[in-house]
Amino acid sequence: MEEQDIVASYGHNYVGPVNQAIPPQGESRSDFELFQSLAAHFPFGPDFKRSVEEWLTLLTAPLLRQGVTLEELWAGPVRLPGAPMVPYTDRKFATPSGKFQFMTEFNRPSCLESKESYPYQLMSVSSYEWLCSEMTPAEQDELTVIRIHPKEAAKLNLADGETVRVISNVGATKARLKLDSEQRQDTIIFPRGRWLKSGSSANLLTRDIVSKVGNGAPYYETRVRIEPI
């Protein structure tokens, strides 16, 4: 909210503006300013000493060469020139056979917990209510609502709306229980995004490792159990 920028994203073929809503608050500094200050301590520092507009002109050069202007990018979202509306309409894939291939081999992480001690697979998915961890401090006072199948809740003698503790072999966190009959019985749905200080964060349950598939956070390589508080 404090920066002027141009941003792209995964999942769609648009590039658009980030319009500054407020000036930087207090002593806060943007990543851009921090990197420029750090670069000043190295021999290559002068190369980094450019304005925001100069950097964005360099970074958007591939788009500018295709006829898009900075004025258009500042005005609103611009679709990438030449991007297909639907990928792979020609049915050709970059595989040895030229066909789509399903993953047939997947080595499970050797450090996964036993199903006896941790019976549920943690599914920490994105929430429809917020984007990543962009929540206000006031929202950190609320517990994350997690979903479990009613039959599993009955086994654990847990009721809808109850406050529970979710435990993995590396940590624990609190959450509010919601019964969902459409949920898999071996899975806990725990929306990610709340900060560590909320005491209701999925990051308190996951290891500091990189996932074997996707090279991302290991949100789907953690097993948990649930206990009443």
N, C-alpha and C positions, 0 to 999 in steps of 0.2 A: 504493500500500500504506500510505501515511501519512495519507491523507485520509478524511474521511467525506463521502459525496456520493451523489447520485442521478443515474443516467445513462441516456440513451436511445442508440440506435444506428441505423445504416441497415441495411437488409437484413431487418429483422424489426419487429414491432409491439409490442415489450415495453419497459417501463421498469423498472429495478431498482436495488438499492442497491450502493454501493461501501462496504464495511465496513472501517474502519481496522484494519490488522493489527498495526502497530507505531507508536510515536511518531516524530515527525520526528527524523532522525538528524543529529548535529552541529549545524551552523548552517543546515541546509536549511530553506527556507520554501516553502509551497505557492503556487501561482499566485494563489489567493484572497487570501492575506496580502500578496503583492507588489502586487497591484492596489489593495488597500485602502490600503497605505502610499503608493503613487504618488498615489492620489486625494486623500490628505490635503494635498497640495501645491497643490491647485486649489480654486477657490471652491465647486465642487460636492462637495468631500470629505465633508461631513456626510451627504450622501445615500447615500454608500457605506458609512458606518459602521453596518453591521448584522451580526448574528451569522450563522453558517452556516445555522442553522435558519430565520431570518427570510428569507434570500435564497432558500432552497429552497422555502419556502412561496410566495414570489412567483413563482418560476420554474415551479412545478408547479401554479399557479392554474388553468390550463385543465383539468387532470386532476381537481383537487379539486372544480371546479364540476360535474364529471360523476359525482361520487359516490365517487371514489377518495380514500382517506385517506392521510396521511403514515405512519401506523402500518403500513398495507398495503405501502407503498413500501419502508419500512425492513425489512419482514419477508421480502421476496423479490420476484421479478419479477411485474409486473402487466401484463396485456395492455391496450393502449389501447382504451377503450370505443368501440364502433362501428367499429373497424378491420376491414376485410373479411379473411376467411381467404385468399381468392384475389383479386387485383386485376382490375378490368375484367371481372367476370363478366357485366356487362350488354353487353359488346362495344362500349361507347361510349368514344371517345377525344376529347381536347381538340384536335382538328385541324379544319381547314376542312371536310373530308369526313365527319368523325365516325368515320373508320376508322383503323386503325393504319397508319402510314406509315414505310416504310424510308427511311434516309438515301440519297439518290441523288447528292448532290454533296459532295465532300470535297476541299478544297484541301490538298495535302500541304505541309508546311513547306518554304519555299524554301531553308532552311539545311541540309536533309538531305544527308548525305555521299553520294558516289558509290558505287555497288555494286562498282565495280572496286577501290577502296581499302578499303572497309568492306563486305564481302559479306553480313554477317549482320544481320538485324533483332534488336535487343535486346528481349527480353520479360522484364521484371523483375516477376515475379508474386509474390503472397503465398505464404508457405510454410505447409505443414501443421504444421511443427514449432515455430513461434513466432508471436507476434502482433506485427505491425509491427516496431518496434525494441526490444521488451521482452525483452532478452537479458541474461544476467549478464556481468560483465567477463571471467570465465573462458571463456565461449563465444566471445569475440572472438579467441581464439588459433587457432581453427579456420578454415580457408578455406571460403568458400561453395562448395557443389557445384553446378556448372552442367551442363546437358545439351546434347548435340550429336548429330546423326545419325552413325552409324558411317562412312558413306560420306564425309562431310565430314571426319571425323577422319583417315580414311585418306589423303585428298588432302593433308592438312597433316602427315602422318606423326606423328600424335599417338596416344597409347595411353590406354586406360581407366585412370583414377586419376592421370593425370599432372598436375603443376602447370603451369598456363599463365598467360599474361598476356593479359587482355582489354583492347583498346585502342579508344577512340573518338577523335574529333578534339579533344576537350577534356580527356582524361585517360586513365589506365590503372589497372588493379587486378589482383590475383592471384586465382586460383580453382582449384578441383580439378575435373578433367574427368570426366564420366560419360557413357558412350555409351548412346544410347537410340534404338532402331530405330523407335519410334513417333513420334519427333520430326520436325518439318518440317526439310528440309535447308537452308532459307534462314534459319533462326531459331536463336537461342541463348536458352535458358531460364536466367535468372539470378535466383534468389529474392532479394528485397530484404529489408532489415532490419538487416544488420550495420552497425556504426558505422564512421565514417570512419577512426578510429584503428586498426581491424582490418587495414586495407590490402586488404580483400576486400569492398568495398561498391559496390553499383550506383550510389550517388550520386556516386561519383568519375567516372562515365562520362557523366552527363547534364548538359544545359545548365541554367542558371538562368533558365528561361523558363516560361511557362504554356502548357499544351497547348491546341491549337485546339479539340479536342473534350473537353468536360467541365471545362475550366478547372482542371486539376489539374497534378500533376508530369508532366514529359514522359517518363515511363518508356517509352512506346511510340513515341517519335519520335527514337530514337537508333539509329544503325547502328554496328557494331563489327567488328573482326577479331580473330583469335586467333593467338598465337605461343607457341612453347615457351619455357620459362625454362632 
